[in-house]
Amino acid sequence: NDIFISLLDIGIVQVIQASCAFIIIKELYNLSSAKRILEKDIIKKFILSVSRASYGMYLIQFLYRDYFGSMVSNLTLSGSEVFLCFIVISILVFLTSWISIVILGKIPVIKKFSGYA
């Protein structure tokens, strides 16, 4: 069907998925228990820091993704081990790219180019 095929990188299905994910997260925030957790000062600072570093994280994440991916590419893993490895690598890539951008954002000369706005 032509409606599901797009000449761009995204199609109608991906737009619907992203919209649904946004609505679910928005509604989860409106729950009283989630709002109490997210209103804590340390959580607010973390979310703000990740938000500020997101562009730089986007630009640098492929380095860490390729590095961690090459570390496990030669291992023979079962299905559940692959799933667990995927989660661990995703968390490691997120944390290492975030920490790298925060550190680069503290260096005066590189601050302009780090993406930590």
N, C-alpha and C positions, 0 to 999 in steps of 0.2 A: 504494500500500500504506500502510495507516495506521501501521505501525511506523516508517516513515521520515518521517512528518509529526509535527511537534511544535507545540504552542501557544506554546512558549517560543522564545527566539532560537536555541536549539541543538537538534539532533536527535541520534539515535543515531549517525549517520555522523560528526558532528563530535566526539562523545565518543570514538569509536574512533580518529579521526585524532589527537586530542590525546593519547590514551593511547599510541599508537604512537610519536609524536614524543618523549614523555617517556622511553619505554623505549629508543629509539635513542640519545638523548643520554646517558642513564644508562650504557648499555653502552659508548658511545664514551669516556666518562670512565674506565672500567675498563681500557681499553687502556693499556699501559705508556708508549707514546710520548705519548699525549694527557695522561696523568697528569703526566708530567715537565714538560710545557709549562704546564699549569694550576696546578702547584704553585709556580711562580715567584712571587716576592713582588709584583711589579708587576701581574701578572695577577690575583692574589688581591685586591689593593687596588681594581683596576678593577671586578671582579665585585661586591665588597662595596659600592662606591660606587653602581653601577647598581642593585643590589638595594635600597639605602636610598632611592634617588631614584625608584624605579619608580612609586610612586603619584602623585607630583607630575608625572612624565613623562606618565603616563596622562591627567592632567587638563589639561596644557598642550599636548600634541602636536597638537591640532586647529588651534591658531593657526599653527604652523609648516607643517603639512600644507596648509592652505588658502593660505598665503602662497606656498610653493614651487609648489603646484599652479597657482595663478593666473599665476605667472611663465611656465609652459610650456604653458598651456592654448591660447594663440593660435598656437603653433608648428605647422607641418605636419611631422610626423615619420613615418618609415617604421616597419615592425614592429620591427626590431631596435633602432632609435633609441628607440622607446617603451619597450621592455624595459630598455634601458640607463638611460633617464631615470627609470624606476620605481625601479631599484636605487639610483641616485644620490640621488633625492629621499628614499627610505627611510632611507638612511644619514645624509643631512643632517638630517632630522627627528629621528632618534635622537640624533645628536650635539648639535644645538642645544637640544633639550628637556632633555637630560642636563646640559649646561653651564649652562643657565638655572636649573635646580633646584639645582645645586650652589652657584651664586652666590647665589641667594635663601636657601639654607640657611646661608650665612655671615653674613647680616644678622640681628642679634639680634631685632628687632621682627617681622620677616617669617618668621623661622625656624619659628615655631609653625604657620604656615599654608602653608608651602612644600611640605610632604609629605616633606621630607628628614629622616626619623626616624633 
